Amino acid sequence: MVPPQEVIGEDIEIKNQLSYVSKIVGVIEGSLIKIEGNVRFIKRQAEKRVVEANVSVKRLDNLEAKIQNIEGLLGTIALEITKINGSMQQTEKNLKVLSRRPCRNAIKCERKK
């Protein structure tokens, strides 16, 4: 017995709809695969950025420590310069006192003038 035309038409329509749904499911699956790939890529990039950020933080910490060391050295240098200036001022005073004394050797005194 051959099914009536209506049944055959409905069967073809159902197959067409199933084919359309199957195509949509395929597109959705393809999109999901792309999204999963993008998510994995973004995750890898984020992990790299975290590692780079940690390295940058370590570099900044090292630079900060170096800057503090340099500031300490500059403070020491400034203190030494202050000491040297004090010594130079004292030496200048001593030289002025020595130059005010009367000259005992007339020949040397003439040469100074």
Backbone hydrogen bonds, N-H to C=O, Kabsch-Sander energy under -0.5 kcal/mol:
donor,donor_aa,acceptor,acceptor_aa,energy
8,I,4,P,-1.9
9,G,5,Q,-2.7
10,E,6,E,-2.6
11,D,7,V,-2.4
12,I,8,I,-2.3
13,E,9,G,-2.6
14,I,10,E,-2.7
15,K,11,D,-2.3
16,N,12,I,-2.5
17,Q,13,E,-2.5
18,L,14,I,-2.7
19,S,15,K,-2.4
20,Y,16,N,-2.4
21,V,17,Q,-2.9
22,S,18,L,-2.5
23,K,19,S,-2.2
24,I,20,Y,-2.4
25,V,21,V,-2.8
26,G,22,S,-2.2
27,V,23,K,-2.4
28,I,24,I,-2.7
29,E,25,V,-2.8
30,G,26,G,-2.5
31,S,27,V,-2.6
32,L,28,I,-2.7
33,I,29,E,-2.4
34,K,30,G,-2.3
35,I,31,S,-2.9
36,E,32,L,-3.0
37,G,33,I,-2.3
38,N,34,K,-2.7
39,V,35,I,-2.8
40,R,36,E,-2.5
41,F,37,G,-2.6
42,I,38,N,-3.0
43,K,39,V,-2.7
44,R,40,R,-2.5
45,Q,41,F,-2.6
46,A,42,I,-2.8
47,E,43,K,-2.5
48,K,44,R,-2.5
49,R,45,Q,-2.5
50,V,46,A,-2.4
51,V,47,E,-2.3
52,E,48,K,-3.0
53,A,49,R,-2.9
54,N,50,V,-2.5
55,V,51,V,-2.5
56,S,52,E,-2.8
57,V,53,A,-2.7
58,K,54,N,-2.4
59,R,55,V,-2.8
60,L,56,S,-2.9
61,D,57,V,-2.6
62,N,58,K,-2.6
63,L,59,R,-2.9
64,E,60,L,-2.7
65,A,61,D,-2.3
66,K,62,N,-2.4
67,I,63,L,-2.7
68,Q,64,E,-2.3
69,N,65,A,-2.3
70,I,66,K,-2.7
71,E,67,I,-2.8
72,G,68,Q,-2.2
73,L,69,N,-2.4
74,L,70,I,-2.9
75,G,71,E,-2.2
76,T,72,G,-2.2
77,I,73,L,-2.8
78,A,74,L,-2.7
79,L,75,G,-2.1
80,E,76,T,-2.4
81,I,77,I,-2.6
82,T,78,A,-2.2
83,K,79,L,-2.2
84,I,80,E,-2.6
85,N,81,I,-2.8
86,G,82,T,-2.3
87,S,83,K,-2.5
88,M,84,I,-2.8
89,Q,85,N,-2.5
90,Q,86,G,-2.3
91,T,87,S,-2.5
92,E,88,M,-2.6
93,K,89,Q,-2.3
94,N,90,Q,-2.4
95,L,91,T,-2.5
96,K,92,E,-2.2
97,V,93,K,-2.3
98,L,94,N,-2.3
99,S,95,L,-2.4
100,R,96,K,-1.2
101,R,97,V,-0.7
101,R,98,L,-0.6
106,A,104,R,-0.7
109,C,105,N,-2.1
110,E,106,A,-1.8
111,R,107,I,-1.6
112,K,108,K,-1.8
113,K,109,C,-1.4
